[in-house]
Each structure stands twice: as C-alpha cells, then as structure tokens.
Amino acid sequence: MDYLTRARAREALLYKIRANDESMDCQQSVIDSHIAVYGLGNTDHLYETLDRLRVHGRDMREDLKELDAEAMKSPAKAGWQVVKLWVDKDDVVHKRVFPLVYERAQDATGEIVSLLGGRDPFRFNSAEREAGAILVWQEVKPEPEPAPAMIQQQAQLQQADASKPASGPACEACGRPLSDPESVKAGVGPVCRAHGHTRRQLHMWEFFAGADYESEIVGDVLCLIDLDQGGPTITNNVEAVIADLVYRKIDLTHLSLIYRDTRGVWDEIVVQDGRFAGFRSINVRHRCEALEVIARRRIQTTPVTVMSVTDFLSAGAAAFTEVARIETDQDGRVSSAEFPR
C-alpha cells in the first residue's frame, strides 16, 4: 500500500472513530436522562447499544494500530512528526516526539486534531493534563543530497582529511567537514558555494497559499472563521495565518486566539512570541461556548487577587449571553463566577 492510499484509509478511519465516539457520548446522555426520569429499570437495551459502540470503537482503534505498524516498516524519509510538549511544576520543559513520520503536513495536523478530540486518552497522563500539554508538529528534513561527482572530487582535493568522519560542522551540500568560520556560518563550503549551493531553509508558507478566513476581536479574544473556499485550511496553514496576522499589526501578545474549522468546530490556537506553538482543544460548535471555555481557563490560571469585575468582563465574559452569578470580595475583586449550563 503506497503512502497516499494508506493516508486516505487512515483519514477515513479517524473520521469513523470520531463519529463512533460522538455516538457513544449521545448514548451515554440517553442513559443518564432515562435513569434521571425512570430510574435504573429497563435500561438493559440501552447499555447493550453502548457496549456495541465500545466494541466497535476498540476494533477500529486496533485497525488504526495495524495501519501505523505497516507505516513504520517503511517510514518516510522526510515530512512531519507530532510532538508533545509540557512544563512540569518545576518549570522544566518536557518533549516527546511520536515516531510516525507523515509525508503531508495535513496528515500530521489531522493526527493532532484527532488526539485532542480524545481518540487516545492514554497519550496524556494526569501530570501532562495538569500541566496543559500541547501537541505541535515539527518538520523532518531529508538527508542532504550528495553533490555531483566533480564537486566531490574538488572538495577532496581541497581538504586532505575529507575521508575522515566529520566531528564538527559539515557542509549541507556534500557533507564534508567545515573549518572556515565563514563556511560554518553559511553552512556550505567554498567549493559548493561556488557552484550555487546555499543553506536550505523551508517555511510553511513556501508550500501553501494563504487560507481564506474572517477575523473578529471579541473582548480580548481573536476569533477566526475558516471560509472553506477551496484553498488551504486554517488548520493546515496555521503558521502562515499567524504570520499574516502579525503582518497586519494585530498584537497577539494579550489576545487569546480561537478558530472555527471547516467542520464547524471551535478550537484554540496557542501563540507564543508571535509564533504558532500548538493547538488546544475546545471542541464546541458555537462561538459563545468557545468564549466561555476561554474565560473559564482565564479564571483557573489568573489569580483572583488581581482580577476586578471589569477585568473579568473584558476577559471574554461580556460576550456571553448571560453570566449566572459573579461574587466579589470587599475590594471588588472576583472570588467566584457561575455560568449557565
């Protein structure tokens, strides 16, 4: 099975897993409602349906593991990998790189969205959840291609120890060791530079055109809507979208960034120092619900001793249809808030 066929089969399987998980959630809600009204009696058929959905979901996850195991037998030499990042209580940054390499960026993004949607809860332990682990992808570059034979021969004449393994910086074109400071800085030796070789630097916006989207600032939350007009999506082109926002002089330092994807689902985009840092799941279909999630996160992460009612409302609560109750202390600072369920 070639990569594209396997990628399409994997994408279809991820969609079925997500749909099955949603069916399980709906069935559990039906069971809870039935118990609340009628008690535990006459629920056997409801639980049987839920069990069938669980078995079906487990079988599909096994099929997904088999697809990934097949992909690992002949891994791609270049592409994108999913990376998990989190900071522990001692402010130590942890990083884990998932082994599977995707030839297309959209496949790596699809894997991130699927994991954030809860496909595999065991990918996040309790410590990682508490630390707010995020998922990003990183580019895997191919091995440097050897220069033509003539250039290699000239490089050998230029460096007497060319046949020895490089213990320091090496030319990105031919792989020979570099000692000249100017060559080390350029990443390419003088012979290869003379033949037009330069350091290769790739950016996402070199691969994709710009995404079509609308933007609106609500309080201090920037809301993006993917217009889905046939071009790249916000999800697949997120670095270029953030670069576009920065180019438009939109200050992302004090703005939370959320977006609605082509499926109509809202999620958060994490931005650090004006650059894309990862996705954080919200997984709701209405903007007001997404804003509520952002405000809840603000309350959890912002000390109440420095948040007045005005600050709280400006943090996004003003965009809600209603706020059930806000309690303040004697200094007028928010001590608790309740939202409609």
Secondary structure, DSSP 8 states (H G I E B T S, - for coil): --HHHHHHHHHHHHHHHHHHHHHHHHHHHHHHHHHHHH-STT-HHHHHHHHHHHHHHHHHHHHHHHHHHHHHHS--SSEEEEEEEEE-TT--EEEEE-S--BSSHHHHHHHHHHHHTTS-GGGS-HHHHHHT-EEEEEEE--------HHHHHHHHHH-TTTTS--SS-B-TTT--B--SHHHHHHTS-HHHHHTT-------HHHH-----EEEEEETTEEEEEE--SSS--TTTTHHHHHHHHHHTT---TT-EEEEE-TTS-EEEEEEETTEEEEEEEEEESSHHHHHHHHHHHHHHHS-GGG-BHHHHHHTTGGGSS---EEEE-TTSBEEEEE---
